[in-house]
Amino acid sequence: MKRSASLITGIILILLGVALVSRQFHLFDFHYLKSYGLFIFGLLFLIHGISRSSSPKIYFSTVITLIGLYYILDVLNIVDAGSQLSVAVYTLIFGLAFYPLTLLKNRRLNYLLMGNLITLIGFIFLFWHLEIINHRILITLVDRYWPVIIVLLGLIFLISSFQFRGKKSA
């Protein structure tokens, strides 16, 4: 499985690179290649990361895949990637990228908590930019409840230390 996933990933990356170089020299013009290419590139590395069971590869390939999907939605005129929403969307992407780790890496609770925390911050940014949340309400919430974020981060570190100790003793 590992060898075939590497072989397929290598072949597709070579084809993608040749297509991008050909586009640069105007041998053919495929307008959507950059957005679809990023999406395909992320998917290939996600498959490669899953086959190698590598947490960093799974996380970053998920981020690349979601960014590619975001730009595909921009090409299809569903979202505007150049808008002020980009900060909120990228925060959501970095939060959502923890979910495949939670599913694939023995359902580790620290990945789920970190993903939920970053995703929640992304949704707050999104609702703020879409003016669903009033600026005064957001400032009041952050002013009152920002210590909760510190408590959640402490819980994440505490849970990960117990999970690490359990793996070491096993």
N, CA, C and O of each residue as an XYZ file, in Angstrom:
680
protein
N       0.825     -1.191      0.000
C       0.000      0.000      0.000
C       0.867      1.251      0.000
O       0.604      2.189     -0.753
N       1.896      1.271      0.837
C       2.739      2.450      0.930
C       3.468      2.709     -0.377
O       3.571      3.851     -0.824
N       3.969      1.651     -0.984
C       4.731      1.807     -2.214
C       3.825      2.246     -3.361
O       4.207      3.122     -4.137
N       2.641      1.663     -3.487
C       1.740      2.036     -4.574
C       1.218      3.452     -4.395
O       1.039      4.167     -5.380
N       0.968      3.874     -3.154
C       0.521      5.248     -2.919
C       1.618      6.229     -3.293
O       1.335      7.283     -3.862
N       2.872      5.897     -2.980
C       3.992      6.752     -3.355
C       4.155      6.806     -4.860
O       4.419      7.871     -5.419
N       4.001      5.675     -5.518
C       4.140      5.607     -6.964
C       3.070      6.446     -7.653
O       3.376      7.233     -8.548
N       1.829      6.281     -7.240
C       0.724      7.039     -7.829
C       0.894      8.531     -7.558
O       0.690      9.352     -8.452
N       1.265      8.883     -6.334
C       1.487     10.288     -5.987
C       2.589     10.872     -6.848
O       2.445     11.983     -7.358
N       3.679     10.154     -7.021
C       4.786     10.637     -7.841
C       4.392     10.861     -9.282
O       4.741     11.885     -9.870
N       3.670      9.919     -9.859
C       3.253     10.041    -11.260
C       2.314     11.230    -11.446
O       2.473     12.006    -12.388
N       1.355     11.370    -10.567
C       0.404     12.476    -10.701
C       1.093     13.817    -10.479
O       0.772     14.791    -11.159
N       2.033     13.885     -9.541
C       2.770     15.134     -9.336
C       3.607     15.496    -10.559
O       3.701     16.670    -10.918
N       4.215     14.500    -11.202
C       4.984     14.764    -12.422
C       4.064     15.298    -13.518
O       4.403     16.261    -14.205
N       2.903     14.671    -13.678
C       1.954     15.132    -14.692
C       1.452     16.538    -14.389
O       1.326     17.365    -15.292
N       1.168     16.804    -13.132
C       0.721     18.138    -12.729
C       1.808     19.173    -12.973
O       1.522     20.265    -13.464
N       3.049     18.845    -12.638
C       4.166     19.762    -12.876
C       4.380     20.029    -14.355
O       4.607     21.173    -14.750
N       4.311     18.989    -15.180
C       4.457     19.162    -16.630
C       3.329     20.039    -17.170
O       3.566     20.889    -18.028
N       2.114     19.843    -16.679
C       0.986     20.668    -17.122
C       1.194     22.127    -16.725
O       0.909     23.026    -17.516
N       1.688     22.376    -15.510
C       1.933     23.753    -15.075
C       3.055     24.406    -15.881
O       2.950     25.579    -16.238
N       4.116     23.672    -16.169
C       5.205     24.212    -16.985
C       4.705     24.486    -18.400
O       5.032     25.519    -18.983
N       3.920     23.574    -18.952
C       3.360     23.770    -20.291
C       2.473     25.008    -20.334
O       2.457     25.737    -21.326
N       1.752     25.235    -19.274
C       0.898     26.428    -19.195
C       1.738     27.690    -19.178
O       1.368     28.691    -19.792
N       2.885     27.653    -18.470
C       3.761     28.827    -18.400
C       4.316     29.178    -19.778
O       4.499     30.356    -20.085
N       4.584     28.182    -20.604
C       5.130     28.416    -21.945
C       4.030     28.512    -23.000
O       4.311     28.459    -24.197
N       2.782     28.652    -22.563
C       1.619     28.835    -23.430
C       1.443     27.702    -24.435
O       0.957     27.921    -25.544
N       1.841     26.489    -24.044
C       1.604     25.338    -24.913
C       0.121     24.958    -24.884
O      -0.429     24.492    -25.882
N      -0.509     25.160    -23.746
C      -1.958     25.061    -23.657
C      -2.399     25.948    -22.504
O      -1.615     26.237    -21.599
N      -3.634     26.372    -22.538
C      -4.121     27.268    -21.494
C      -5.315     26.618    -20.811
O      -6.416     26.551    -21.356
N      -5.064     26.156    -19.634
C      -6.113     25.580    -18.813
C      -6.307     26.540    -17.645
O      -5.546     26.510    -16.678
N      -7.321     27.387    -17.736
C      -7.502     28.513    -16.827
C      -7.601     28.084    -15.355
O      -7.122     28.786    -14.465
N      -8.206     26.964    -15.121
C      -8.482     26.560    -13.744
C      -7.407     25.663    -13.146
O      -7.595     25.125    -12.055
N      -6.304     25.495    -13.826
C      -5.295     24.531    -13.391
C      -4.722     24.862    -12.013
O      -4.452     23.955    -11.225
N      -4.533     26.144    -11.715
C      -3.939     26.495    -10.420
C      -4.839     26.088     -9.260
O      -4.364     25.497     -8.291
N      -6.121     26.393     -9.344
C      -7.010     26.054     -8.235
C      -7.225     24.546     -8.139
O      -7.150     23.974     -7.051
N      -7.490     23.909     -9.260
C      -7.678     22.460     -9.233
C      -6.371     21.747     -8.920
O      -6.365     20.708     -8.261
N      -5.270     22.307     -9.395
C      -3.964     21.705     -9.120
C      -3.645     21.687     -7.645
O      -3.133     20.690     -7.134
N      -3.943     22.788     -6.939
C      -3.707     22.843     -5.494
C      -4.573     21.829     -4.769
O      -4.120     21.175     -3.829
N      -5.823     21.698     -5.206
C      -6.735     20.739     -4.603
C      -6.241     19.305     -4.816
O      -6.217     18.508     -3.878
N      -5.850     18.983     -6.044
C      -5.356     17.638     -6.355
C      -4.052     17.354     -5.621
O      -3.848     16.261     -5.092
N      -3.179     18.349     -5.595
C      -1.909     18.230     -4.875
C      -2.158     17.905     -3.395
O      -1.514     17.020     -2.834
N      -3.095     18.624     -2.773
C      -3.432     18.356     -1.376
C      -4.015     16.978     -1.170
O      -3.673     16.297     -0.203
N      -4.902     16.552     -2.074
C      -5.485     15.213     -1.956
C      -4.431     14.121     -2.073
O      -4.468     13.130     -1.344
N      -3.494     14.310     -2.993
C      -2.445     13.303     -3.164
C      -1.577     13.192     -1.912
O      -1.249     12.091     -1.470
N      -1.214     14.325     -1.353
C      -0.404     14.263     -0.138
C      -1.212     13.778      1.051
O      -0.652     13.209      1.988
N      -2.520     13.995      1.030
C      -3.363     13.438      2.089
C      -3.359     11.912      2.010
O      -3.235     11.237      3.032
N      -3.492     11.377      0.812
C      -3.425      9.924      0.628
C      -2.056      9.398      1.057
O      -1.951      8.364      1.716
N      -1.015     10.128      0.673
C       0.346      9.734      1.054
C       0.521      9.790      2.571
O       1.117      8.885      3.155
N       0.011     10.834      3.212
C       0.125     10.948      4.669
C      -0.648      9.869      5.398
O      -0.199      9.358      6.424
N      -1.822      9.519      4.865
C      -2.616      8.452      5.483
C      -1.906      7.116      5.333
O      -1.895      6.310      6.264
N      -1.310      6.873      4.159
C      -0.629      5.597      3.950
C       0.610      5.469      4.839
O       0.986      4.361      5.222
N       1.235      6.579      5.164
C       2.413      6.554      6.039
C       2.055      6.784      7.497
O       2.918      6.693      8.370
N       0.789      7.080      7.768
C       0.292      7.353      9.113
C       1.090      8.470      9.787
O       1.498      8.354     10.943
N       1.301      9.547      9.042
C       2.080     10.680      9.522
C       1.152     11.840      9.859
O       0.490     12.388      8.978
N       1.106     12.214     11.135
C       0.222     13.291     11.570
C       0.514     14.619     10.891
O      -0.420     15.263     10.414
N       1.786     15.068     10.821
C       2.024     16.350     10.148
C       1.628     16.342      8.675
O       1.086     17.327      8.173
N       1.895     15.234      7.979
C       1.517     15.154      6.564
C       0.007     15.182      6.407
O      -0.506     15.832      5.497
N      -0.703     14.495      7.268
C      -2.160     14.480      7.188
C      -2.709     15.880      7.441
O      -3.602     16.335      6.727
N      -2.179     16.565      8.455
C      -2.679     17.895      8.789
C      -2.417     18.884      7.657
O      -3.343     19.544      7.186
N      -1.162     18.993      7.218
C      -0.836     19.998      6.217
C      -1.431     19.674      4.853
O      -1.775     20.587      4.102
N      -1.558     18.404      4.520
C      -2.200     18.070      3.249
C      -3.696     18.380      3.309
O      -4.284     18.753      2.294
N      -4.312     18.235      4.465
C      -5.713     18.624      4.616
C      -5.861     20.131      4.457
O      -6.809     20.602      3.828
N      -4.917     20.893      5.031
C      -4.940     22.350      4.872
C      -4.827     22.715      3.385
O      -5.593     23.544      2.893
N      -3.881     22.104      2.673
C      -3.686     22.398      1.251
C      -4.936     22.018      0.454
O      -5.348     22.760     -0.438
N      -5.537     20.883      0.765
C      -6.746     20.445      0.067
C      -7.887     21.432      0.285
O      -8.591     21.789     -0.660
N      -8.073     21.873      1.522
C      -9.153     22.811      1.815
C      -8.907     24.179      1.180
O      -9.853     24.832      0.740
N      -7.646     24.620      1.127
C      -7.340     25.881      0.442
C      -7.626     25.737     -1.054
O      -8.173     26.651     -1.673
N      -7.259     24.597     -1.634
C      -7.576     24.345     -3.037
C      -9.076     24.351     -3.283
O      -9.542     24.896     -4.284
N      -9.834     23.747     -2.374
C     -11.286     23.745     -2.487
C     -11.837     25.168     -2.400
O     -12.775     25.516     -3.117
N     -11.261     25.983     -1.531
C     -11.662     27.388     -1.396
C     -11.441     28.141     -2.708
O     -12.293     28.927     -3.124
N     -10.306     27.905     -3.356
C     -10.040     28.575     -4.627
C     -10.881     28.005     -5.770
O     -11.204     28.729     -6.712
N     -11.235     26.737     -5.703
C     -12.167     26.180     -6.699
C     -13.526     26.862     -6.560
O     -14.160     27.196     -7.561
N     -13.973     27.070     -5.323
C     -15.238     27.769     -5.105
C     -15.149     29.213     -5.595
O     -16.150     29.782     -6.032
N     -13.958     29.806     -5.526
C     -13.760     31.144     -6.069
C     -13.859     31.136     -7.584
O     -14.494     32.019     -8.162
N     -13.242     30.153     -8.242
C     -13.299     30.053     -9.703
C     -14.745     29.841    -10.175
O     -15.141     30.346    -11.225
N     -15.513     29.104     -9.404
C     -16.909     28.839     -9.747
C     -17.838     29.984     -9.332
O     -19.056     29.878     -9.475
N     -17.260     31.082     -8.816
C     -17.999     32.274     -8.382
C     -19.001     31.994     -7.266
O     -20.056     32.625     -7.194
N     -18.664     31.047     -6.399
C     -19.507     30.765     -5.244
C     -19.068     31.632     -4.063
O     -19.904     32.132     -3.311
N     -17.758     31.808     -3.904
C     -17.208     32.708     -2.886
C     -16.222     33.655     -3.575
O     -15.819     33.435     -4.717
N     -15.846     34.715     -2.850
C     -14.854     35.654     -3.352
C     -13.600     35.508     -2.505
O     -13.565     35.957     -1.360
N     -12.560     34.874     -3.069
C     -11.337     34.607     -2.310
C     -10.543     35.867     -2.016
O      -9.651     35.840     -1.168
N     -10.838     36.965     -2.688
C     -10.118     38.204     -2.437
C     -10.805     39.097     -1.421
O     -10.370     40.227     -1.198
N     -11.858     38.616     -0.811
C     -12.629     39.453      0.103
C     -12.020     39.483      1.497
O     -11.018     38.824      1.777
N     -12.650     40.264      2.359
C     -12.195     40.374      3.742
C     -12.465     39.096      4.532
O     -11.968     38.939      5.647
N     -13.233     38.206      3.973
C     -13.538     36.951      4.660
C     -12.363     35.987      4.686
O     -12.423     34.970      5.378
N     -11.301     36.279      3.954
C     -10.188     35.340      3.832
C      -9.587     34.963      5.177
O      -9.259     33.796      5.392
N      -9.433     35.919      6.091
C      -8.872     35.606      7.413
C      -9.770     34.616      8.139
O      -9.288     33.657      8.742
N     -11.063     34.848      8.080
C     -12.005     33.936      8.740
C     -11.976     32.561      8.088
O     -12.004     31.542      8.779
N     -11.920     32.530      6.760
C     -11.923     31.252      6.041
C     -10.641     30.477      6.329
O     -10.690     29.271      6.569
N      -9.490     31.157      6.309
C      -8.232     30.461      6.599
C      -8.205     29.953      8.039
O      -7.672     28.874      8.295
N      -8.763     30.700      8.971
C      -8.846     30.219     10.352
C      -9.719     28.976     10.425
O      -9.380     28.015     11.115
N     -10.837     28.995      9.717
C     -11.693     27.803      9.659
C     -10.957     26.620      9.047
O     -11.079     25.492      9.525
N     -10.194     26.878      7.989
C      -9.446     25.800      7.332
C      -8.447     25.175      8.300
O      -8.357     23.951      8.394
N      -7.695     26.008      9.019
C      -6.708     25.462      9.962
C      -7.383     24.725     11.114
O      -6.798     23.794     11.667
N      -8.593     25.119     11.487
C      -9.324     24.392     12.521
C      -9.907     23.084     12.013
O      -9.823     22.056     12.684
N     -10.500     23.128     10.823
C     -11.120     21.925     10.255
C     -10.096     20.854      9.885
O     -10.434     19.673      9.806
N      -8.851     21.261      9.658
C      -7.811     20.296      9.280
C      -7.459     19.347     10.428
O      -6.810     18.326     10.204
N      -7.878     19.671     11.648
C      -7.624     18.766     12.773
C      -8.579     17.573     12.791
O      -8.276     16.555     13.412
N      -9.722     17.681     12.123
C     -10.703     16.605     12.185
C     -10.235     15.300     11.538
O     -10.491     14.237     12.103
N      -9.556     15.324     10.372
C      -9.031     14.050      9.864
C      -8.022     13.413     10.820
O      -7.941     12.188     10.909
N      -7.257     14.234     11.530
C      -6.336     13.667     12.524
C      -7.095     12.972     13.634
O      -6.686     11.911     14.105
N      -8.207     13.571     14.057
C      -9.021     12.970     15.108
C      -9.578     11.626     14.652
O      -9.616     10.667     15.422
N     -10.010     11.565     13.397
C     -10.589     10.326     12.887
C      -9.542      9.257     12.613
O      -9.799      8.072     12.821
N      -8.366      9.664     12.147
C      -7.366      8.701     11.695
C      -6.332      8.326     12.748
O      -5.703      7.274     12.627
N      -6.138      9.123     13.746
C      -5.079      8.870     14.724
C      -5.675      8.469     16.080
O      -5.458      9.145     17.086
N      -6.411      7.388     16.094
C      -6.945      6.784     17.321
C      -7.837      7.719     18.120
O      -7.889      7.639     19.347
N      -8.538      8.605     17.424
C      -9.510      9.509     18.055
C      -8.909     10.271     19.236
O      -9.498     10.324     20.315
N      -7.759     10.845     19.026
C      -7.093     11.584     20.095
C      -7.887     12.841     20.427
O      -8.207     13.637     19.545
N      -8.197     13.009     21.697
C      -9.045     14.089     22.157
C      -8.381     15.455     22.014
O      -9.073     16.450     21.800
N      -7.044     15.523     22.130
C      -6.392     16.828     22.019
C      -6.530     17.404     20.612
O      -6.645     18.620     20.461
N      -6.522     16.552     19.569
C      -6.743     17.037     18.205
C      -8.155     17.597     18.061
O      -8.363     18.634     17.430
N      -9.116     16.900     18.651
C     -10.502     17.339     18.570
C     -10.691     18.668     19.294
O     -11.354     19.566     18.774
N     -10.120     18.802     20.480
C     -10.258     20.054     21.224
C      -9.584     21.215     20.506
O     -10.153     22.303     20.426
N      -8.372     20.998     19.980
C      -7.671     22.061     19.265
C      -8.435     22.436     17.998
O      -8.567     23.619     17.683
N      -8.933     21.453     17.276
C      -9.721     21.730     16.074
C     -10.988     22.505     16.390
O     -11.337     23.449     15.681
N     -11.674     22.110     17.450
C     -12.890     22.817     17.846
C     -12.594     24.255     18.249
O     -13.349     25.162     17.898
N     -11.503     24.474     18.982
C     -11.147     25.816     19.429
C     -10.841     26.727     18.237
O     -11.361     27.840     18.162
N     -10.012     26.268     17.318
C      -9.650     27.092     16.160
C     -10.849     27.285     15.233
O     -11.026     28.368     14.676
N     -11.668     26.257     15.061
C     -12.870     26.376     14.242
C     -13.846     27.373     14.860
O     -14.461     28.161     14.142
N     -13.991     27.347     16.176
C     -14.860     28.305     16.859
C     -14.376     29.734     16.633
O     -15.181     30.628     16.369
N     -13.073     29.952     16.735
C     -12.513     31.281     16.475
C     -12.768     31.685     15.024
O     -13.087     32.843     14.754
N     -12.632     30.749     14.094
C     -12.915     31.025     12.690
C     -14.365     31.412     12.457
O     -14.650     32.337     11.695
N     -15.292     30.700     13.116
C     -16.699     31.050     12.978
C     -16.992     32.418     13.580
O     -17.804     33.169     13.040
N     -16.349     32.748     14.680
C     -16.535     34.083     15.275
C     -16.061     35.153     14.311
O     -16.744     36.159     14.120
N     -14.880     34.951     13.690
C     -14.399     35.896     12.672
C     -15.380     35.993     11.509
O     -15.682     37.087     11.032
N     -15.872     34.848     11.057
C     -16.790     34.818      9.921
C     -18.080     35.579     10.241
O     -18.523     36.412      9.450
N     -18.676     35.296     11.394
C     -19.913     35.963     11.779
C     -19.692     37.458     11.996
O     -20.587     38.267     11.751
N     -18.505     37.815     12.454
C     -18.176     39.220     12.656
C     -18.080     39.942     11.309
O     -18.620     41.037     11.150
N     -17.393     39.329     10.341
C     -17.260     39.950      9.028
C     -18.581     39.993      8.265
O     -18.822     40.911      7.482
N     -19.425     39.008      8.493
C     -20.738     38.994      7.849
C     -21.747     39.853      8.600
O     -22.909     39.951      8.204
N     -21.296     40.471      9.682
C     -22.106     41.341     10.542
C     -23.306     40.621     11.138
O     -24.362     41.220     11.343
N     -23.138     39.342     11.411
C     -24.151     38.586     12.154
C     -23.971     38.868     13.639
O     -24.942     38.937     14.393
N     -22.709     39.029     14.052
C     -22.391     39.402     15.428
C     -22.022     40.880     15.428
O     -21.186     41.318     14.638
N     -22.641     41.638     16.308
C     -22.354     43.054     16.448
C     -20.960     43.236     17.053
O     -20.526     42.422     17.868
N     -20.264     44.293     16.657
C     -18.919     44.559     17.168
C     -18.917     44.703     18.687
O     -18.015     44.195     19.353
N     -19.901     45.378     19.232
C     -19.955     45.582     20.695
C     -20.172     44.265     21.436
O     -19.577     44.028     22.488
N     -21.025     43.416     20.880
C     -21.277     42.116     21.522
C     -20.005     41.272     21.486
O     -19.657     40.625     22.474
N     -19.311     41.280     20.341
C     -18.082     40.510     20.225
C     -17.024     41.004     21.211
O     -16.370     40.197     21.871
N     -16.855     42.302     21.313
C     -15.872     42.863     22.238
C     -16.247     42.531     23.672
O     -15.372     42.225     24.482
N     -17.527     42.586     24.000
C     -17.981     42.234     25.345
C     -17.713     40.758     25.642
O     -17.234     40.418     26.724
N     -18.020     39.881     24.683
C     -17.773     38.451     24.879
C     -16.286     38.151     25.062
O     -15.904     37.396     25.956
N     -15.454     38.746     24.211
C     -14.009     38.514     24.324
C     -13.483     39.071     25.638
O     -12.648     38.441     26.287
N     -13.965     40.256     26.038
C     -13.503     40.876     27.279
C     -13.864     40.043     28.500
O     -13.082     39.958     29.447
N     -15.039     39.431     28.485
C     -15.476     38.644     29.637
C     -14.917     37.228     29.662
O     -14.519     36.730     30.715
N     -14.889     36.573     28.489
C     -14.647     35.137     28.465
C     -13.316     34.715     27.854
O     -13.141     33.531     27.567
N     -12.371     35.629     27.643
C     -11.087     35.217     27.065
C     -10.332     34.243     27.953
O      -9.574     33.432     27.421
N     -10.491     34.268     29.294
C      -9.785     33.250     30.092
C     -10.241     31.816     29.816
O      -9.511     30.871     30.115
N     -11.436     31.641     29.250
C     -11.919     30.300     28.920
C     -10.993     29.661     27.876
O     -10.775     28.450     27.903
N     -10.452     30.466     26.960
C      -9.521     29.954     25.960
C      -8.270     29.403     26.644
O      -7.752     28.363     26.238
N      -7.786     30.086     27.670
C      -6.620     29.607     28.409
C      -6.941     28.288     29.105
O      -6.110     27.380     29.126
N      -8.137     28.179     29.673
C      -8.546     26.929     30.326
C      -8.620     25.799     29.301
O      -8.169     24.688     29.578
N      -9.182     26.068     28.121
C      -9.272     25.040     27.079
C      -7.894     24.604     26.598
O      -7.658     23.414     26.389
N      -6.985     25.558     26.421
C      -5.618     25.191     26.032
C      -4.952     24.343     27.113
O      -4.238     23.389     26.805
N      -5.185     24.689     28.377
C      -4.654     23.881     29.474
C      -5.206     22.467     29.449
O      -4.470     21.507     29.680
N      -6.512     22.329     29.168
C      -7.120     21.004     29.065
C      -6.513     20.201     27.922
O      -6.285     18.998     28.050
N      -6.253     20.870     26.809
C      -5.643     20.191     25.664
C      -4.275     19.639     26.048
O      -3.966     18.483     25.757
N      -3.455     20.459     26.700
C      -2.127     20.003     27.103
C      -2.213     18.906     28.161
O      -1.426     17.960     28.139
N      -3.159     19.030     29.081
C      -3.325     18.022     30.128
C      -3.738     16.679     29.532
O      -3.179     15.640     29.881
N      -4.704     16.707     28.645
C      -5.167     15.462     28.016
C      -4.063     14.842     27.175
O      -3.873     13.626     27.197
N      -3.327     15.677     26.427
C      -2.259     15.117     25.592
C      -1.146     14.525     26.446
O      -0.509     13.557     26.030
N      -0.893     15.084     27.636
C       0.142     14.494     28.495
C      -0.288     13.135     29.016
O       0.541     12.232     29.133
N      -1.574     12.968     29.335
C      -2.061     11.664     29.783
C      -2.057     10.655     28.647
O      -1.739      9.485     28.863
N      -2.404     11.088     27.443
C      -2.386     10.176     26.308
C      -0.961      9.764     25.977
O      -0.714      8.610     25.629
N      -0.026     10.694     26.083
C       1.378     10.367     25.801
C       1.919      9.402     26.849
O       2.639      8.461     26.515
N       1.575      9.633     28.123
C       2.038      8.749     29.193
C       1.436      7.361     29.035
O       2.108      6.361     29.288
N       0.147      7.292     28.610
C      -0.495      5.989     28.409
C       0.151      5.214     27.286
O       0.283      3.994     27.384
N       0.555      5.878     26.226
C       1.217      5.197     25.107
C       2.599      4.722     25.502
O       3.029      3.651     25.073
N       3.317      5.514     26.330
C       4.670      5.148     26.717
C       4.648      3.917     27.628
O       5.510      3.045     27.511
N       3.663      3.842     28.539
C       3.616      2.698     29.453
C       3.136      1.441     28.739
O       3.506      0.328     29.113
N       2.305      1.623     27.704
C       1.792      0.459     26.964
C       2.902     -0.071     26.082
O       2.705     -1.051     25.364
